[in-house]
Amino acid sequence: DAVGQDAVGQDDRRAHQAAAPQPGVLPQPAVFDQASFDAYCKRLIDVSSGMFAEGSFYWFLMQEFNRYQRTKLGFGIVLLSPCASLDQNMGLTHSRQEVIAWLGNLAVVEVRKLDYICHFNGLIGMVLANSSLEESETCAQRIIEIANSRNNSQRFDAGFDPHAGVAGMPQTCEHPGILIAAAQQCLNQAITAKIPVLAFR
């Protein structure tokens, strides 16, 4: 009858589930193709500065924004200028590109592997994963302090005068475009007020 057939079907399903293969002992790790990895990184990273190429800032920002929407893990961004201007040399004795490359190489060493340092519209754009606004501000301050100290000891550029604007999600806002605008506004205000770092709270 129907009841008996249903009972037999359930027994068959239980038997099938019980017979499912088990993973067992973990296998040896797969071969990691370091050469392919390095070749791919070289296509993404500017060799002179160690930073990701122009345009990548937006990609990394959106990756963190999508992660935030799903997990609510916050992140921060930093916009860093090597001098008291967003696009001009303003007293730099080297070209702006040379100074950004010098500062970029320094910043890449100081951040974590999960952070991203990028060329961004004549500035350095940093995306700091899983970081609060306060942590992002501290990171920017540390990089500027180290850069100033290194510049003074090496006498790299007499006009070097870095400033940074910082914004964080969710402390500043929850919109990626507004986040960039807030960091840019803070950078402008930091330059005007002659202070190294300003965060948007």
DAPE-V265502 format. One record per pair of residues at least 6 apart in sequence whose C-alpha atoms are under 8 Angstrom apart, sorted by sequence separation. I is the first residue (numbers start at 1). J is the second residue. If there is no record, write none. Layout:
# DAPE-V265502
i->I j->J
i->I j->J
This chain:
# DAPE-V265502
i->45 j->51
i->46 j->52
i->67 j->73
i->68 j->74
i->83 j->89
i->84 j->90
i->89 j->95
i->118 j->124
i->119 j->125
i->151 j->157
i->173 j->179
i->190 j->196
i->45 j->52
i->46 j->53
i->68 j->75
i->83 j->90
i->89 j->96
i->117 j->124
i->118 j->125
i->172 j->179
i->190 j->197
i->44 j->52
i->45 j->53
i->83 j->91
i->88 j->96
i->117 j->125
i->118 j->126
i->128 j->136
i->190 j->198
i->44 j->53
i->83 j->92
i->108 j->117
i->117 j->126
i->151 j->160
i->189 j->198
i->107 j->117
i->116 j->126
i->117 j->127
i->169 j->179
i->172 j->182
i->187 j->197
i->64 j->75
i->115 j->126
i->116 j->127
i->168 j->179
i->187 j->198
i->115 j->127
i->116 j->128
i->148 j->160
i->167 j->179
i->186 j->198
i->104 j->117
i->115 j->128
i->148 j->161
i->167 j->180
i->186 j->199
i->82 j->96
i->114 j->128
i->115 j->129
i->186 j->200
i->114 j->129
i->167 j->182
i->166 j->182
i->167 j->183
i->183 j->199
i->82 j->99
i->166 j->183
i->183 j->200
i->82 j->100
i->144 j->162
i->165 j->183
i->182 j->200
i->144 j->163
i->165 j->184
i->104 j->124
i->165 j->185
i->166 j->186
i->82 j->103
i->165 j->186
i->166 j->187
i->164 j->186
i->165 j->187
i->100 j->123
i->164 j->187
i->165 j->188
i->100 j->124
i->140 j->164
i->163 j->187
i->97 j->122
i->165 j->190
i->140 j->166
i->164 j->190
i->163 j->190
i->111 j->139
i->163 j->191
i->172 j->200
i->137 j->166
i->172 j->201
i->136 j->166
i->171 j->201
i->136 j->167
i->166 j->197
i->136 j->168
i->163 j->195
i->164 j->196
i->165 j->197
i->166 j->198
i->167 j->199
i->168 j->200
i->110 j->143
i->133 j->166
i->163 j->196
i->164 j->197
i->165 j->198
i->166 j->199
i->167 j->200
i->133 j->167
i->162 j->196
i->163 j->197
i->164 j->198
i->165 j->199
i->166 j->200
i->167 j->201
i->87 j->122
i->133 j->168
i->165 j->200
i->86 j->122
i->87 j->123
i->107 j->143
i->132 j->168
i->133 j->169
i->86 j->123
i->106 j->143
i->132 j->169
i->133 j->171
i->132 j->171
i->133 j->172
i->81 j->122
i->82 j->123
i->106 j->147
i->81 j->123
i->80 j->123
i->81 j->124
i->79 j->123
i->80 j->124
i->103 j->147
i->79 j->124
i->80 j->125
i->78 j->124
i->79 j->125
i->78 j->125
i->79 j->126
i->77 j->125
i->78 j->126
i->77 j->126
i->78 j->127
i->77 j->127
i->78 j->128
i->49 j->100
i->50 j->101
i->76 j->127
i->77 j->128
i->49 j->101
i->75 j->127
i->76 j->128
i->144 j->196
i->48 j->101
i->49 j->102
i->51 j->104
i->75 j->128
i->76 j->129
i->49 j->103
i->50 j->104
i->51 j->105
i->75 j->129
i->76 j->130
i->49 j->104
i->50 j->105
i->74 j->129
i->75 j->130
i->76 j->131
i->141 j->196
i->49 j->105
i->60 j->116
i->74 j->130
i->75 j->131
i->76 j->132
i->141 j->197
i->51 j->108
i->73 j->130
i->74 j->131
i->75 j->132
i->76 j->133
i->140 j->197
i->50 j->108
i->74 j->132
i->75 j->133
i->78 j->136
i->99 j->157
i->57 j->116
i->77 j->136
i->78 j->137
i->57 j->117
i->76 j->136
i->137 j->197
i->57 j->118
i->99 j->160
i->137 j->198
i->56 j->118
i->57 j->119
i->78 j->140
i->137 j->199
i->56 j->119
i->57 j->120
i->94 j->157
i->52 j->116
i->54 j->118
i->55 j->119
i->93 j->157
i->51 j->116
i->52 j->117
i->53 j->118
i->54 j->119
i->55 j->120
i->64 j->129
i->92 j->157
i->93 j->158
i->51 j->117
i->52 j->118
i->53 j->119
i->54 j->120
i->61 j->127
i->92 j->158
i->93 j->159
i->133 j->199
i->51 j->118
i->52 j->119
i->54 j->121
i->60 j->127
i->91 j->158
i->92 j->159
i->51 j->119
i->57 j->125
i->91 j->159
i->92 j->160
i->57 j->126
i->90 j->159
i->91 j->160
i->57 j->127
i->83 j->159
i->83 j->160
i->84 j->161
i->82 j->160
i->83 j->161
i->84 j->162
i->82 j->161
i->83 j->162
i->84 j->163
i->82 j->162
i->83 j->163
i->81 j->162
i->82 j->163
i->80 j->162
i->81 j->163
i->80 j->163
i->81 j->164
i->80 j->164
i->79 j->164
i->80 j->165
i->78 j->164
i->79 j->165
i->78 j->165
i->79 j->166
i->78 j->166
i->77 j->166
i->78 j->167
i->76 j->166
i->77 j->167
i->76 j->167
i->77 j->168
i->76 j->168
i->75 j->168
i->76 j->169
i->74 j->168
i->75 j->169
i->74 j->169
i->75 j->170
i->74 j->170
i->77 j->179
i->86 j->188
i->77 j->180
i->79 j->183
i->78 j->183
i->79 j->184
i->77 j->183
i->81 j->187
i->85 j->191
i->80 j->187
i->84 j->191
i->79 j->187
i->65 j->176
i->62 j->176
i->61 j->176
